[in-house]
């Protein structure tokens, strides 16, 4: 591994983020995990930092610290919290929490990484969004945050293209993680309907999302920017 192959993954300690972190490491990246907890894989421990990603100042400071030591040319804004509720029942106070963790952290991390990418003349920013941007009940706050990331990605793609920096989104569908089962109780009729409606006939896995991230992070993907790929087993098609 070389310093020029350094990546930051927010929320990379477990679930989809862990899958992404492990895949990027396998691809030859030096992976720096930023999360509120330690990685659930000891191979990632050396370059992991505990950070409250809802705190923009702490997030920016962590990215600045990493970027000062090694050129970061890949940033995966993966962290996300859900807070499911219908419009009648959601807690308005949770709006700031969801937006701060899911969206503001992406802004803070990108601001810290972009200068180094510009100096290197290349870079990859990848947002982990969600198929909920197509619509899902009880996801007002989550879908708003993930839609914001997709909109920002298109804007950043235009602003940064001339510097060799691409910005793309990976939007997972139903992925079998502890976060999915927490928000979609196993055995519940609605959960069963979600699983039965997946055209390919199976739930996704973190590795499926990591495959798409790996594609966007590849040097050979430099003609693709401002795009969103749905890793959803076909659920966004029909």
C-alpha positions as CSV (number, residue, x, y, z in Angstrom):
1,X,0.0,0.0,0.0
2,X,1.1,3.6,-0.7
3,X,0.1,6.9,0.8
4,X,-1.6,7.8,-2.5
5,X,-4.0,4.9,-1.9
6,X,-5.5,6.2,1.3
7,X,-9.3,6.1,1.9
8,X,-11.6,7.3,4.6
9,X,-14.9,5.5,5.4
10,X,-17.4,7.1,7.7
11,X,-19.4,4.7,9.8
12,X,-17.1,2.0,8.7
13,X,-17.0,-0.1,11.9
14,X,-19.9,-2.5,11.1
15,X,-22.6,-3.6,8.7
16,X,-22.4,-2.1,5.2
17,X,-19.6,0.3,6.3
18,X,-17.5,-2.7,7.5
19,X,-18.0,-4.5,4.2
20,X,-16.9,-1.4,2.3
21,X,-13.9,-0.9,4.5
22,X,-12.8,-4.5,4.1
23,X,-13.2,-4.5,0.3
24,X,-11.3,-1.3,-0.1
25,X,-8.5,-2.7,2.0
26,X,-8.5,-5.9,-0.2
27,X,-8.3,-3.6,-3.2
28,X,-5.1,-2.1,-1.8
29,X,-6.3,1.0,-0.1
30,X,-5.1,2.1,3.4
31,X,-8.5,2.5,5.0
32,X,-9.2,5.0,7.8
33,X,-12.4,4.2,9.6
34,X,-14.3,7.0,11.4
35,X,-17.0,5.8,13.6
36,X,-18.5,6.2,17.1
37,X,-17.3,2.6,17.9
38,X,-14.3,0.5,17.1
39,X,-14.3,-1.6,13.9
40,X,-15.7,-5.1,14.2
41,X,-12.6,-6.4,12.4
42,X,-9.2,-6.1,14.0
43,X,-7.5,-5.6,10.6
44,X,-9.0,-2.1,10.5
45,X,-8.1,-1.2,14.0
46,X,-4.7,0.5,13.3
47,X,-6.1,3.3,11.3
48,X,-9.5,3.7,13.0
49,X,-10.6,6.7,15.0
50,X,-13.6,7.0,17.3
51,X,-15.5,10.1,16.2
52,X,-19.1,11.4,16.8
53,X,-20.0,12.0,13.2
54,X,-22.9,14.1,14.3
55,X,-20.3,16.7,15.5
56,X,-19.2,18.6,12.4
57,X,-16.1,20.0,14.1
58,X,-14.9,16.7,15.4
59,X,-15.5,15.1,12.0
60,X,-13.6,17.8,10.2
61,X,-10.7,17.7,12.7
62,X,-10.4,13.9,12.3
63,X,-10.3,14.2,8.5
64,X,-7.8,17.1,8.6
65,X,-5.6,15.0,10.9
66,X,-5.6,12.1,8.5
67,X,-5.1,14.2,5.4
68,X,-2.2,16.0,7.0
69,X,-0.4,12.7,7.3
70,X,-1.3,10.9,4.1
71,X,-3.0,12.1,0.8
72,X,-6.6,10.9,0.9
73,X,-7.9,10.3,-2.6
74,X,-11.0,8.3,-1.7
75,X,-13.8,9.4,0.7
76,X,-16.8,7.1,1.3
77,X,-19.6,9.0,3.2
78,X,-21.3,5.9,4.5
79,X,-22.6,6.7,8.0
80,X,-26.3,6.8,8.4
81,X,-29.1,6.6,11.1
82,X,-32.7,6.0,10.3
83,X,-35.2,7.0,13.0
84,X,-38.3,5.4,11.3
85,X,-41.7,7.0,11.9
86,X,-44.8,8.1,10.0
87,X,-45.3,11.8,9.3
88,X,-47.9,11.9,12.1
89,X,-45.6,10.3,14.6
90,X,-42.1,11.4,13.9
91,X,-40.3,13.5,16.4
92,X,-39.4,16.9,14.8
93,X,-36.4,17.1,17.1
94,X,-34.9,14.1,15.4
95,X,-34.6,16.0,12.1
96,X,-31.4,17.8,13.2
97,X,-29.9,14.5,14.5
98,X,-30.5,12.6,11.2
99,X,-29.4,15.5,9.1
100,X,-26.3,16.2,11.2
101,X,-25.1,12.6,11.1
102,X,-26.2,11.6,7.6
103,X,-25.6,14.9,5.7
104,X,-23.6,17.4,7.6
105,X,-20.9,14.8,8.3
106,X,-20.6,14.3,4.5
107,X,-20.0,18.0,4.0
108,X,-17.5,18.2,6.8
109,X,-15.5,15.2,5.6
110,X,-15.5,16.4,2.0
111,X,-14.3,19.8,3.0
112,X,-11.4,18.2,4.8
113,X,-10.5,15.9,1.9
114,X,-11.0,18.0,-1.2
115,X,-7.8,20.1,-1.0
116,X,-5.6,17.0,-0.9
117,X,-7.5,15.5,-3.8
118,X,-7.1,18.7,-5.8
119,X,-3.3,18.7,-5.1
120,X,-3.2,15.0,-6.3
121,X,-5.2,15.8,-9.4
122,X,-7.6,13.0,-8.7
123,X,-10.0,11.8,-6.1
124,X,-13.2,9.7,-5.5
125,X,-16.1,10.8,-3.3
126,X,-18.7,8.1,-2.9
127,X,-22.0,8.6,-1.0
128,X,-23.9,5.6,0.4
129,X,-27.5,6.7,0.0
130,X,-30.5,4.4,-0.3
131,X,-33.4,3.1,-2.4
132,X,-35.7,4.9,0.0
133,X,-35.2,8.0,-2.1
134,X,-37.7,6.2,-4.4
135,X,-40.2,6.2,-1.6
136,X,-40.8,4.1,1.5
137,X,-43.3,4.5,4.3
138,X,-42.1,5.6,7.8
139,X,-38.9,7.1,6.3
140,X,-39.5,10.8,6.0
141,X,-36.3,11.9,7.8
142,X,-34.1,9.1,6.4
143,X,-35.3,9.6,2.8
144,X,-34.8,13.3,3.1
145,X,-31.2,12.9,4.2
146,X,-30.4,10.4,1.6
147,X,-32.0,12.5,-1.1
148,X,-30.0,15.4,0.0
149,X,-26.8,13.4,-0.4
150,X,-27.7,12.4,-4.0
151,X,-28.5,16.0,-4.8
152,X,-25.2,17.2,-3.3
153,X,-23.3,14.5,-5.2
154,X,-24.6,15.9,-8.5
155,X,-23.6,19.4,-7.6
156,X,-20.2,18.3,-6.3
157,X,-19.6,16.3,-9.5
158,X,-20.0,19.4,-11.6
159,X,-17.8,21.6,-9.3
160,X,-15.0,19.1,-8.9
161,X,-14.8,17.4,-12.3
162,X,-12.1,19.7,-13.6
163,X,-9.9,18.6,-10.7
164,X,-10.1,14.9,-11.6
165,X,-12.5,14.2,-8.7
166,X,-15.5,12.1,-9.3
167,X,-18.6,12.0,-7.1
168,X,-21.1,9.2,-7.2
169,X,-23.7,7.4,-5.1
170,X,-24.4,3.8,-4.2
171,X,-28.0,3.3,-3.2
172,X,-28.6,0.0,-1.4
173,X,-31.9,-1.8,-1.3
174,X,-32.7,-4.5,1.3
175,X,-29.3,-5.5,2.8
176,X,-29.2,-8.1,5.5
177,X,-27.5,-6.2,8.4
178,X,-28.3,-5.7,12.0
179,X,-29.5,-2.2,11.1
180,X,-32.0,-3.6,8.6
181,X,-33.4,-6.1,11.1
182,X,-33.6,-3.4,13.8
183,X,-35.8,-1.2,11.5
184,X,-37.7,-4.0,9.8
185,X,-38.5,-6.6,12.5
186,X,-38.0,-10.2,11.4
187,X,-41.3,-12.0,11.1
188,X,-43.3,-8.8,10.6
189,X,-45.7,-8.9,7.6
190,X,-44.2,-5.7,6.1
191,X,-40.7,-7.2,6.4
192,X,-41.8,-10.4,4.7
193,X,-43.4,-8.3,1.8
194,X,-40.1,-6.4,1.4
195,X,-38.1,-9.7,1.1
196,X,-40.6,-11.4,-1.1
197,X,-40.6,-8.5,-3.5
198,X,-36.9,-8.7,-4.3
199,X,-36.8,-9.8,-8.0
200,X,-33.4,-11.7,-7.7
201,X,-34.9,-13.7,-4.9
202,X,-32.5,-12.9,-2.1
203,X,-31.5,-10.2,0.4
204,X,-28.4,-8.2,-0.4
205,X,-25.2,-8.4,1.6
206,X,-22.7,-5.8,2.6
207,X,-20.3,-7.2,0.0
208,X,-22.8,-6.4,-2.8
209,X,-22.7,-2.7,-1.8
210,X,-18.9,-2.9,-1.4
211,X,-18.6,-4.2,-5.0
212,X,-20.3,-1.0,-6.3
213,X,-18.1,1.2,-4.1
214,X,-15.0,-0.6,-5.3
215,X,-16.1,0.1,-8.9
216,X,-16.5,3.8,-8.4
217,X,-13.3,4.0,-6.4
218,X,-11.3,2.4,-9.2
219,X,-8.9,4.7,-11.2
220,X,-10.5,3.4,-14.4
221,X,-13.9,4.8,-13.4
222,X,-12.8,8.4,-14.0
223,X,-15.4,9.0,-16.8
224,X,-18.3,8.3,-14.5
225,X,-19.5,11.1,-12.2
226,X,-22.7,12.5,-10.7
227,X,-24.4,9.1,-11.0
228,X,-26.4,6.8,-8.6
229,X,-26.3,3.1,-8.9
230,X,-29.1,1.1,-7.1
231,X,-27.8,-2.0,-5.4
232,X,-31.2,-3.4,-4.8
233,X,-31.7,-6.8,-6.4
234,X,-34.1,-5.1,-8.9
235,X,-36.5,-3.6,-6.3
236,X,-36.3,-0.2,-8.0
237,X,-37.3,-1.5,-11.4
238,X,-40.8,-2.7,-11.0
